[in-house]
């Protein structure tokens, strides 16, 4: 039997807190970006088609800042006057489910690979404020590097990630 009072005055579902991504590692300014702050950076939109291992073919429109712009905002500790110094840096992007993918700085740097990898604040016109940002990798045919609900981006030199 249901309670007549609770039927007339349902308790609203708790609102999820806004999602954010923490940027850390060998950077001058480690910081957290809520999805709303991602919208304050220059925005890029990509149309993506890829195959998800669990859900099959996917097609989405992602909008948000570039991974390179977000990482540069944290001040990675490479020598900006020596262009190739940044090539020893890696970026590890991790989602709430623990899924992680890694990029070399050269893949996203405008002087080298210039791959416009997007940290999406919206997907298909829908805000990701409570879900968390998504990583979108243009040109990838498989969805393995499309990280959902990003919680952390680590930036640092390869020698810190992989002891030599």
C-alpha positions as a Markdown table, in Angstrom:
| # | Residue | x | y | z |
|---|---|---|---|---|
| 1 | Unk | 0.0 | 0.0 | 0.0 |
| 2 | Unk | 1.3 | 3.5 | -0.8 |
| 3 | Unk | 1.3 | 6.5 | 1.5 |
| 4 | Unk | -1.2 | 9.0 | 0.1 |
| 5 | Unk | 0.8 | 12.0 | 1.4 |
| 6 | Unk | 4.0 | 10.9 | -0.4 |
| 7 | Unk | 2.0 | 10.3 | -3.6 |
| 8 | Unk | 0.8 | 13.9 | -3.5 |
| 9 | Unk | 4.2 | 15.4 | -2.5 |
| 10 | Unk | 6.9 | 13.2 | -4.1 |
| 11 | Unk | 10.4 | 13.9 | -2.9 |
| 12 | Unk | 12.4 | 15.2 | -5.8 |
| 13 | Unk | 15.4 | 13.1 | -6.8 |
| 14 | Unk | 18.6 | 14.5 | -5.5 |
| 15 | Unk | 20.5 | 16.5 | -8.1 |
| 16 | Unk | 23.9 | 15.2 | -9.0 |
| 17 | Unk | 26.8 | 17.5 | -8.3 |
| 18 | Unk | 28.4 | 19.1 | -11.3 |
| 19 | Unk | 31.1 | 16.9 | -12.8 |
| 20 | Unk | 34.7 | 18.1 | -13.1 |
| 21 | Unk | 38.0 | 17.0 | -14.5 |
| 22 | Unk | 41.2 | 17.3 | -12.4 |
| 23 | Unk | 44.3 | 18.2 | -14.3 |
| 24 | Unk | 47.5 | 17.2 | -12.5 |
| 25 | Unk | 51.0 | 15.9 | -13.0 |
| 26 | Unk | 54.2 | 17.8 | -13.8 |
| 27 | Unk | 52.4 | 21.1 | -14.2 |
| 28 | Unk | 52.7 | 24.6 | -12.7 |
| 29 | Unk | 49.0 | 25.0 | -12.0 |
| 30 | Unk | 47.2 | 21.8 | -11.2 |
| 31 | Unk | 43.5 | 22.5 | -11.2 |
| 32 | Unk | 40.0 | 21.2 | -11.5 |
| 33 | Unk | 37.7 | 22.2 | -14.3 |
| 34 | Unk | 33.9 | 21.8 | -13.9 |
| 35 | Unk | 32.2 | 21.3 | -17.2 |
| 36 | Unk | 30.9 | 24.8 | -17.1 |
| 37 | Unk | 34.5 | 26.1 | -17.0 |
| 38 | Unk | 35.3 | 24.0 | -20.1 |
| 39 | Unk | 32.7 | 26.1 | -22.0 |
| 40 | Unk | 34.8 | 29.3 | -21.2 |
| 41 | Unk | 37.7 | 28.0 | -23.3 |
| 42 | Unk | 37.7 | 28.2 | -27.1 |
| 43 | Unk | 35.2 | 25.6 | -28.4 |
| 44 | Unk | 35.7 | 23.0 | -31.2 |
| 45 | Unk | 33.0 | 20.8 | -32.7 |
| 46 | Unk | 33.7 | 17.5 | -34.2 |
| 47 | Unk | 31.4 | 14.9 | -35.9 |
| 48 | Unk | 32.6 | 11.5 | -34.9 |
| 49 | Unk | 31.7 | 8.0 | -36.2 |
| 50 | Unk | 33.3 | 5.0 | -34.5 |
| 51 | Unk | 32.6 | 1.5 | -33.3 |
| 52 | Unk | 32.1 | 0.9 | -29.6 |
| 53 | Unk | 33.0 | -2.7 | -28.5 |
| 54 | Unk | 29.9 | -2.9 | -26.4 |
| 55 | Unk | 27.3 | -0.8 | -28.3 |
| 56 | Unk | 28.4 | -1.2 | -31.9 |
| 57 | Unk | 28.5 | 1.8 | -34.4 |
| 58 | Unk | 28.1 | 5.2 | -32.8 |
| 59 | Unk | 27.7 | 8.7 | -34.3 |
| 60 | Unk | 27.9 | 11.8 | -32.2 |
| 61 | Unk | 28.7 | 15.5 | -32.3 |
| 62 | Unk | 31.1 | 16.6 | -29.6 |
| 63 | Unk | 31.8 | 20.2 | -28.5 |
| 64 | Unk | 34.4 | 21.5 | -26.1 |
| 65 | Unk | 38.0 | 22.7 | -25.8 |
| 66 | Unk | 41.0 | 20.9 | -27.2 |
| 67 | Unk | 42.9 | 18.6 | -24.9 |
| 68 | Unk | 46.1 | 20.6 | -25.9 |
| 69 | Unk | 44.5 | 23.9 | -24.7 |
| 70 | Unk | 43.3 | 22.4 | -21.4 |
| 71 | Unk | 46.7 | 20.9 | -20.7 |
| 72 | Unk | 48.5 | 24.2 | -21.6 |
| 73 | Unk | 46.2 | 26.0 | -19.2 |
| 74 | Unk | 47.8 | 23.9 | -16.4 |
| 75 | Unk | 51.3 | 25.0 | -17.4 |
| 76 | Unk | 53.2 | 21.7 | -18.2 |
| 77 | Unk | 56.8 | 22.0 | -17.1 |
| 78 | Unk | 58.5 | 21.7 | -20.5 |
| 79 | Unk | 60.8 | 24.4 | -21.9 |
| 80 | Unk | 58.5 | 26.5 | -24.1 |
| 81 | Unk | 61.6 | 27.8 | -26.1 |
| 82 | Unk | 62.7 | 24.3 | -27.1 |
| 83 | Unk | 59.9 | 22.9 | -29.2 |
| 84 | Unk | 61.1 | 19.3 | -29.1 |
| 85 | Unk | 61.3 | 19.3 | -25.2 |
| 86 | Unk | 57.5 | 18.9 | -25.1 |
| 87 | Unk | 57.8 | 15.7 | -27.2 |
| 88 | Unk | 58.9 | 13.8 | -24.1 |
| 89 | Unk | 55.5 | 14.5 | -22.4 |
| 90 | Unk | 52.6 | 12.2 | -22.1 |
| 91 | Unk | 48.9 | 12.8 | -21.3 |
| 92 | Unk | 46.8 | 10.1 | -19.6 |
| 93 | Unk | 43.1 | 10.6 | -19.6 |
| 94 | Unk | 41.0 | 8.6 | -17.1 |
| 95 | Unk | 37.3 | 8.2 | -16.8 |
| 96 | Unk | 35.1 | 7.5 | -13.8 |
| 97 | Unk | 35.1 | 3.8 | -14.6 |
| 98 | Unk | 38.9 | 3.6 | -14.6 |
| 99 | Unk | 39.3 | 3.4 | -18.4 |
| 100 | Unk | 42.5 | 5.3 | -19.3 |
| 101 | Unk | 44.0 | 6.2 | -22.6 |
| 102 | Unk | 47.4 | 7.8 | -23.2 |
| 103 | Unk | 48.6 | 10.3 | -25.8 |
| 104 | Unk | 52.0 | 11.6 | -26.6 |
| 105 | Unk | 52.2 | 15.4 | -26.6 |
| 106 | Unk | 53.4 | 15.2 | -30.3 |
| 107 | Unk | 50.0 | 13.8 | -31.3 |
| 108 | Unk | 48.1 | 16.9 | -30.1 |
| 109 | Unk | 50.8 | 19.6 | -30.6 |
| 110 | Unk | 50.1 | 22.1 | -33.4 |
| 111 | Unk | 53.8 | 21.8 | -34.6 |
| 112 | Unk | 53.6 | 18.0 | -34.9 |
| 113 | Unk | 50.6 | 15.7 | -35.2 |
| 114 | Unk | 48.0 | 18.5 | -34.6 |
| 115 | Unk | 45.2 | 16.0 | -33.8 |
| 116 | Unk | 42.3 | 18.1 | -32.5 |
| 117 | Unk | 41.4 | 15.9 | -29.6 |
| 118 | Unk | 38.3 | 17.4 | -27.8 |
| 119 | Unk | 37.4 | 17.4 | -24.1 |
| 120 | Unk | 33.6 | 17.5 | -24.8 |
| 121 | Unk | 31.4 | 19.6 | -22.5 |
| 122 | Unk | 28.4 | 18.7 | -24.7 |
| 123 | Unk | 27.5 | 15.7 | -26.8 |
| 124 | Unk | 24.8 | 15.9 | -29.5 |
| 125 | Unk | 23.8 | 19.3 | -28.1 |
| 126 | Unk | 23.3 | 18.0 | -24.5 |
| 127 | Unk | 25.3 | 19.4 | -21.7 |
| 128 | Unk | 27.6 | 16.9 | -19.9 |
| 129 | Unk | 27.6 | 19.0 | -16.7 |
| 130 | Unk | 26.4 | 16.2 | -14.5 |
| 131 | Unk | 27.7 | 13.2 | -16.5 |
| 132 | Unk | 31.2 | 14.6 | -16.9 |
| 133 | Unk | 33.2 | 15.5 | -20.0 |
| 134 | Unk | 33.9 | 13.0 | -22.7 |
| 135 | Unk | 37.1 | 12.6 | -24.7 |
| 136 | Unk | 36.6 | 12.6 | -28.5 |
| 137 | Unk | 39.3 | 11.6 | -30.9 |
| 138 | Unk | 38.7 | 12.6 | -34.5 |
| 139 | Unk | 39.7 | 10.0 | -37.0 |
| 140 | Unk | 39.7 | 7.0 | -34.6 |
| 141 | Unk | 37.5 | 4.2 | -36.1 |
| 142 | Unk | 37.4 | 2.2 | -32.9 |
| 143 | Unk | 36.0 | 3.7 | -29.7 |
| 144 | Unk | 38.8 | 2.7 | -27.4 |
| 145 | Unk | 40.1 | 6.2 | -26.9 |
| 146 | Unk | 36.7 | 7.7 | -26.5 |
| 147 | Unk | 36.8 | 8.1 | -22.7 |
| 148 | Unk | 33.4 | 8.8 | -21.0 |
| 149 | Unk | 33.0 | 10.8 | -17.8 |
| 150 | Unk | 36.6 | 12.0 | -17.6 |
| 151 | Unk | 37.7 | 12.6 | -14.0 |
| 152 | Unk | 41.5 | 13.1 | -14.4 |
| 153 | Unk | 44.1 | 14.1 | -16.9 |
| 154 | Unk | 47.7 | 13.5 | -16.0 |
| 155 | Unk | 50.4 | 15.4 | -17.9 |
| 156 | Unk | 54.1 | 14.7 | -17.4 |
| 157 | Unk | 57.4 | 13.5 | -18.9 |
| 158 | Unk | 57.6 | 9.9 | -20.1 |
| 159 | Unk | 60.5 | 9.3 | -17.6 |
| 160 | Unk | 58.0 | 9.9 | -14.7 |
| 161 | Unk | 55.4 | 7.6 | -16.1 |
| 162 | Unk | 57.8 | 4.9 | -17.4 |
| 163 | Unk | 61.0 | 4.7 | -15.3 |
| 164 | Unk | 63.9 | 4.3 | -17.7 |
